[in-house]
């Protein structure tokens, strides 16, 4: 499903370009919407992989707990 990530990036880029064309005139907005589109694509891709069983959800949960734990290193 890498197409979801690419679709998100292209969708965000198109939305940002249209917004700038309509008068917002800020290239940062185009980049912002591209990044938001990329993030949406990554989330959809991850959910799809978890749904189809290609991703071990328990391992991801353990990784997130390890990253966000409040223990000192």
HELIX and SHEET records of a PDB file:
HELIX    1   1 UNK A    2  UNK A   19  1                                  18    
HELIX    2   2 UNK A   20  UNK A   24  3                                   5    
HELIX    3   3 UNK A   27  UNK A   52  1                                  26    
HELIX    4   4 UNK A   57  UNK A   67  1                                  11    
END                                                                             
